[in-house]
Amino acid sequence: MSAPGRGVPLALAALSALAVLATVAATVLAQGGPLRYRDPVFQRVERTNDLVYGQATDIPTGQPVELRLDLYQPQGDTEPARPVLVFIHGGGFVGGDKASGQRWAEDYMKTHPDVILQVTGGGSGTGIAALVNGSADVAEASRPMKDKEKKEVKAKRGAEAIEIPTALDGIAIYVNEKNPLTKVTTAQLKSIFQSETANWKALGGSNAEIILYSRENNSGTYAYFKEHVLKEEDYSVQCQTLPGTAAIINAVAKDPNGIGYGGIGYAKGVKVLPVAASDTSEFLEPTEANVTSRTYPLARYLYWYTAGAPKGDLKKLIDWVLSDAGQKVVSEVGYYPLPKKPVAPVNKGK
């Protein structure tokens, strides 16, 4: 049976990449054969190739049902309106209370009731992998896609990977609010996160071991920090890896000897250290002006990636994200909107 021509509400989960955009017709499989339904509430949604499977509750009857959503493109103007299903999968700025991805989804669905945005997390690497294997239409990433990954998109999706900067961010260096350290250079950070400098006394602090907190290796922030601070060398084995920036903030806020890093949008309850690119450079905070002008040494873009140029409803969504309304969301969650005038490019990596 065909689903009614209206949007189906889906619960949003934390996400690290944008996934599949498709128009859907839904067949409800229940005991006794197909059952017509209205406004199901989804508890579970999974995608395999061209089918989306879900478990839902039928509102009129309260009966649990299994759904099979067959993805297709409408043929001609005679096709009835169908809900549009978009899966979002990506990096650390996707899910959670500081996530632009989740807020974009919530705000966009308010004004586009026939569009469903399913948001999921897992890190930039996970989101990009989802784009490669076809389970995501858009990957949300806090690092640039690698050349190898772009080739995989081309090989498996038959289209070029399209890079779309959606926001600006400065990777902030966090220490406990009681830590006497007031600034740090990138060279000192490299020494710290490789445990060559292992005691706060060497930096003018107390005689105490430096406790390192880092993102996991599937994180775009982890990869960016490794490239631009560690110069592609390994992190110290003493680093405690945590699943998200919020977890790092929480750990550093409770640990007087802790240090960590992450997006500026999360920096609450900790001290953010000004950073200098060298011993002779100016120490700068990751403010909007410093990040936009590229004077802050750890400035970066946040990206969406698609397989091929976005079209149709996906293009409409991306156009909205880049509009004043979408960029307002960026500011509200603590990141920085794209500048209206061109500026020097921020560090993009390899």
Stockholm file with secondary structure:
# STOCKHOLM 1.0

chainA/1-350         MSAPGRGVPLALAALSALAVLATVAATVLAQGGPLRYRDPVFQRVERTNDLVYGQATDIPTGQPVELRLDLYQPQGDTEPARPVLVFIHGGGFVGGDKASGQRWAEDYMKTHPDVILQVTGGGSGTGIAALVNGSADVAEASRPMKDKEKKEVKAKRGAEAIEIPTALDGIAIYVNEKNPLTKVTTAQLKSIFQSETANWKALGGSNAEIILYSRENNSGTYAYFKEHVLKEEDYSVQCQTLPGTAAIINAVAKDPNGIGYGGIGYAKGVKVLPVAASDTSEFLEPTEANVTSRTYPLARYLYWYTAGAPKGDLKKLIDWVLSDAGQKVVSEVGYYPLPKKPVAPVNKGK
#=GR chainA/1-350 SS CCCCSSCCCCCCCCCSEEEEEEEEEEEEEETTEECCCSSCEEEEEEEETTEEEEEEECTTTCCEEEEEEEEECCCSTTSCCCCEEEEEEESTTSSSTTCHHHHHHHHHHHHCTTEEEEEECSCHHHHHHHHHHTSCSEEEESSCCCHHHHHHHHHHHSSCEEEEEEEEEEEEEEECTTCCCCCEEHHHHHHHHTTSSCBGGGGTSCSCBCEEEEECTTCHHHHHHHHHTSTTCCCCTTCEEESSHHHHHHHHHHCTTEEEEEEGGGCCSSEECCEESSTTSCCBCCCHHHHHTTCSTTEEEEEEEEESSCCHHHHHHHHHHHSHHHHHHHHHTTSBCCCSSCCCCCCCCC
#=GC SS_cons         CCCCSSCCCCCCCCCSEEEEEEEEEEEEEETTEECCCSSCEEEEEEEETTEEEEEEECTTTCCEEEEEEEEECCCSTTSCCCCEEEEEEESTTSSSTTCHHHHHHHHHHHHCTTEEEEEECSCHHHHHHHHHHTSCSEEEESSCCCHHHHHHHHHHHSSCEEEEEEEEEEEEEEECTTCCCCCEEHHHHHHHHTTSSCBGGGGTSCSCBCEEEEECTTCHHHHHHHHHTSTTCCCCTTCEEESSHHHHHHHHHHCTTEEEEEEGGGCCSSEECCEESSTTSCCBCCCHHHHHTTCSTTEEEEEEEEESSCCHHHHHHHHHHHSHHHHHHHHHTTSBCCCSSCCCCCCCCC
//
